[in-house]
Amino acid sequence: MTREINAKELVLGIVNVIDENKAWLSEIDGAVGDGDHGINMAKGLSMVRADLNRQPDDLGSLLSYMGMTLLTHIGGAMGPIYGTFFMKMGKAVQGKKELEIADVSNMLTGALEGVVGRGGAEVGDKTLVDTLSAAKGAFEKAAKSGKDLGESIDEMMAAAKRGMESTKDMVAKKGRSSRLGERSKGTIDAGAASCYLILTSMGESITQYL
């Protein structure tokens, strides 16, 4: 179990990592899509930063608030998808101040089920599901093998990176890039990349409180 988590610091970590990588995210998105993924994500999350001091300190409430902000203010498919991602995570830890292995597992499960339910993507479709599913699977495998929370998070982050990188050789089957067919190969999916950044930021934040 963690010590009490500073939820606002955790959320700010996510906001900052997307802002720091917005140019890269938009660059890789531009290879197969509109080229605005990083810009749009950073714009939505900047609204979270601006309003953060007026929000409660509860992690579940903050994640849900972040999801609602993205759902409301980001256009295209990614607003509803990431909005659902964070709202489902928030619901899984509503009222929690310290996190156990089961809580992190529930966050990942809720996010994955929400994203799949919202967008219909599966593993292999070249989306953020490839990152999120790999991360969830590795975390649960590590936890079941007896590894502690920190070790399980390390496995989650490593798997998230592998999941992101695996999209480079995939043909897109969802979203605007799916229209390119075989030409969508050769670049990492921007959603898979932003998911990797988000999960890594969250994992690093949580391990600070172990």
URLIN-V392309 format. One record per residue. N is the residue number from 1. RES is the residue in one letter. PSI is psi in degrees with one decimal (999 if undefined). OMEGA is omega as a letter, one per 30 degrees, with the letter a starting at -180 (* if undefined). BURIAL is # if it has 16 or more other ideal C-beta (glycine too) atoms within 10 Angstrom, else .. Layout:
# URLIN-V392309
n = (N	N)
res = (RES	RES)
psi = (PSI	PSI)
omega = (OMEGA	OMEGA)
burial = (BURIAL	BURIAL)
This chain:
# URLIN-V392309
n = (1	2	3	4	5	6	7	8	9	10	11	12	13	14	15	16	17	18	19	20	21	22	23	24	25	26	27	28	29	30	31	32	33	34	35	36	37	38	39	40	41	42	43	44	45	46	47	48	49	50	51	52	53	54	55	56	57	58	59	60	61	62	63	64	65	66	67	68	69	70	71	72	73	74	75	76	77	78	79	80	81	82	83	84	85	86	87	88	89	90	91	92	93	94	95	96	97	98	99	100	101	102	103	104	105	106	107	108	109	110	111	112	113	114	115	116	117	118	119	120	121	122	123	124	125	126	127	128	129	130	131	132	133	134	135	136	137	138	139	140	141	142	143	144	145	146	147	148	149	150	151	152	153	154	155	156	157	158	159	160	161	162	163	164	165	166	167	168	169	170	171	172	173	174	175	176	177	178	179	180	181	182	183	184	185	186	187	188	189	190	191	192	193	194	195	196	197	198	199	200	201	202	203	204	205	206	207	208	209	210)
res = (M	T	R	E	I	N	A	K	E	L	V	L	G	I	V	N	V	I	D	E	N	K	A	W	L	S	E	I	D	G	A	V	G	D	G	D	H	G	I	N	M	A	K	G	L	S	M	V	R	A	D	L	N	R	Q	P	D	D	L	G	S	L	L	S	Y	M	G	M	T	L	L	T	H	I	G	G	A	M	G	P	I	Y	G	T	F	F	M	K	M	G	K	A	V	Q	G	K	K	E	L	E	I	A	D	V	S	N	M	L	T	G	A	L	E	G	V	V	G	R	G	G	A	E	V	G	D	K	T	L	V	D	T	L	S	A	A	K	G	A	F	E	K	A	A	K	S	G	K	D	L	G	E	S	I	D	E	M	M	A	A	A	K	R	G	M	E	S	T	K	D	M	V	A	K	K	G	R	S	S	R	L	G	E	R	S	K	G	T	I	D	A	G	A	A	S	C	Y	L	I	L	T	S	M	G	E	S	I	T	Q	Y	L)
psi = (143.1	165.2	174.9	128.5	137.3	97.3	-35.8	-36.4	-39.7	-45.7	-41.8	-33.2	-41.9	-46.9	-45.4	-40.5	-33.9	-41.5	-41.4	-25.2	13.1	-35.6	-43.4	-45.3	-41.0	-32.1	-48.6	-30.2	-33.9	-21.0	-27.9	-6.2	-146.8	-17.4	22.7	11.6	-49.5	-41.4	-45.6	-42.8	-45.4	-37.5	-46.8	-42.3	-24.7	-29.9	-35.3	-46.3	-44.1	-29.1	4.1	-38.4	-18.7	1.4	158.6	163.2	-5.0	130.2	-44.8	-44.7	-39.4	-43.2	-40.6	-40.9	-42.6	-43.3	-42.9	-36.6	-45.6	-40.5	-37.3	-34.8	-8.5	128.5	179.4	-157.4	-29.4	-27.6	-54.9	-36.6	-51.0	-28.4	-46.0	-42.2	-54.3	-34.9	-38.4	-38.4	-45.1	-41.8	-34.4	-22.2	26.8	126.7	-0.6	135.6	-30.4	149.8	139.1	174.4	-42.5	-34.0	-45.3	-40.0	-42.8	-35.1	-47.1	-41.3	-46.1	-43.5	-46.0	-46.6	-38.2	-43.9	-44.2	-42.5	-34.9	-45.8	-15.2	8.5	152.1	167.5	132.4	-5.5	-0.5	60.9	-177.2	-17.1	-32.7	-36.8	-49.4	-42.2	-41.2	-42.1	-46.1	-46.2	-42.4	-39.4	-47.6	-37.6	-42.8	-44.1	-41.6	-25.9	-2.9	3.4	150.0	-178.2	-45.3	-45.1	-38.9	-37.2	-38.7	-42.6	-39.3	-46.1	-39.8	-39.8	-35.0	-40.4	-43.0	-40.6	-43.6	-49.5	-27.7	-22.7	-16.3	-37.3	11.4	155.9	126.3	134.0	-1.1	152.6	-174.2	-36.9	-17.2	-22.0	-16.8	-15.1	-130.8	-25.0	-11.7	-7.5	155.8	-6.0	147.9	141.9	133.9	-38.5	-38.7	-36.3	-44.9	-34.8	-41.9	-46.3	-42.5	-48.2	-37.1	-43.0	-44.8	-44.9	-44.0	-37.4	-45.8	-41.7	-18.5	-20.3	12.1	999)
omega = (l	l	l	a	l	a	a	l	l	a	l	l	l	l	a	a	l	l	a	a	a	a	l	a	l	l	a	l	a	a	a	a	a	a	a	a	a	a	a	l	a	l	l	a	l	l	l	l	a	a	a	a	l	a	l	a	a	a	a	l	a	l	l	l	l	l	l	l	l	l	a	a	l	a	l	a	a	l	l	a	l	l	l	l	a	l	l	l	a	l	a	a	l	l	a	l	l	a	l	l	a	a	l	l	l	l	a	l	l	l	a	l	l	a	l	l	a	a	l	a	l	l	a	a	a	l	l	l	l	l	a	l	l	a	l	a	a	l	a	l	l	a	a	l	l	l	a	a	a	l	l	l	l	l	l	a	l	l	l	l	l	l	l	a	a	a	a	a	a	l	a	l	l	l	a	a	a	l	a	a	a	a	l	l	l	l	l	l	a	l	l	a	l	l	l	a	a	a	l	l	l	a	l	l	a	a	l	a	l	*)
burial = (.	#	.	.	#	#	#	#	.	#	#	#	#	#	#	.	#	#	#	.	#	#	.	#	#	#	.	#	#	.	#	#	#	#	.	#	#	#	.	#	#	#	#	#	#	#	#	#	#	.	.	#	.	.	#	.	.	#	#	#	#	#	#	#	#	#	#	.	#	#	#	.	#	#	.	.	#	#	#	#	#	#	#	#	#	#	#	#	#	#	#	#	#	.	.	#	.	.	#	.	#	.	#	#	#	#	#	#	#	#	#	#	.	#	#	#	.	#	#	.	#	.	#	.	#	#	#	#	#	#	#	#	#	#	#	#	#	#	#	#	.	#	#	.	.	.	#	.	#	.	.	#	#	#	#	#	#	#	#	#	#	.	#	#	#	#	#	.	.	#	.	#	#	#	#	.	#	#	.	.	.	.	.	#	.	.	#	#	#	#	#	#	#	#	#	#	#	#	#	#	#	#	#	.	#	#	.	.	#	.)
